[in-house]
Amino acid sequence: MPCVRPYTSVQMHRPLSTIAQRVVSRVSSWWWSQWFVLGRLPLVREWRGRQLRRLAPLAGGRPRGTAIVRYYWERFLERHRADVRGRCLEIGSTATLTRIGGGAILRAEALDQAPRDGVDVVVDLSRADALPGDVYDCFVIPFTMHFIYNSEAALYHAVRLVKPGGVLLVNFPCVEYYGADGLDMGTGQPLFVFWWFTPLHVQNLLRRIGLGTGDFELTIDGNLFSRVAYQMNMTAEELTSRERNHRDPGHPLLISVRIVKPAGWHPEPPAWREPWLPATTPIAWNAATGHYPPQMTAAD
């Protein structure tokens, strides 16, 4: 996973406490902005293409610029901005809600599986039976479903929490960094990537929880190059518009779904299954260096 920060995590932004750190940060931001412009020049792009013949991600997997999947997700949210209104819920924080919904939001709440500042609802979404249903006008779930073993149960409860006629906006990554040892995001237990989704997989999940074709809309983004570029930790700014926006159904990168809860929706809840987890030491998330283990980034 060239570094994409799951929204189920604690938001670990290190404050800049000294003038020197601020200067370094500003110089770094300026350098990357210039590099993204130069990176589109033909000769530079040719050289960058040669860099893909490598065994480790660019920049050691460190976060920089806009991850390609986040570009796709933001574009999807912009198209459905009108859905983010009223009483809203988001996984991990309310950052997306406040940015996209603005004044249309009457109340914004965050859900996470561990208590911390800024979290209003503490629950494992796949075991949220105790929460009342038909509460929210909109529920936003970004970059989370691949970390949930009982994804069908999580989807069921996500739809259940939304009012009839309300909207669930959720995405499903098709390619991610696996992280065999898990990822410590400070949520009380390590996160593991259980699933890489396909459009057919997502459609079957939706139909198994009682949704029909008219209840949801899939947006499939990605192509062969954007998929490889994402895995190599290239940013959206480094790709041309055609490279970013061309859609190849044979090489999906991100599936974004808009679900409208139908009236009278009352399917049986899916059975909860206990996942087996390896006995490993998870890698601690670091907002500056990402989550690749040291041996993966040493080559850079």
ABEGO torsion letter per residue (X at the ends): XBBBBBAABBBBBBBBABAAAAAAAAAAAAAAAAAAAAAABAAAAAAAAAAABBABBBGGGBBBEBBAAAAAAAAAAAAAAAABBEBBBBBGBAAAAAAAAEAABABBBBBBABBBBGBABBBBAAAAAABBBGABABBBBBGAAAABABAAAAAAAAAAABBBGBBBBBBBBABBBAGAAEBBAGAGBBBBBABBBBAAAAAAAAAAAGBBAAABBBBBBEBAAAAAAAAAGBBAAABBAAAAABBBAABBABBBBBBBBBBGBBBBBBBBBBBBBBBBBBBBBBAAAEABBAAAAAAX
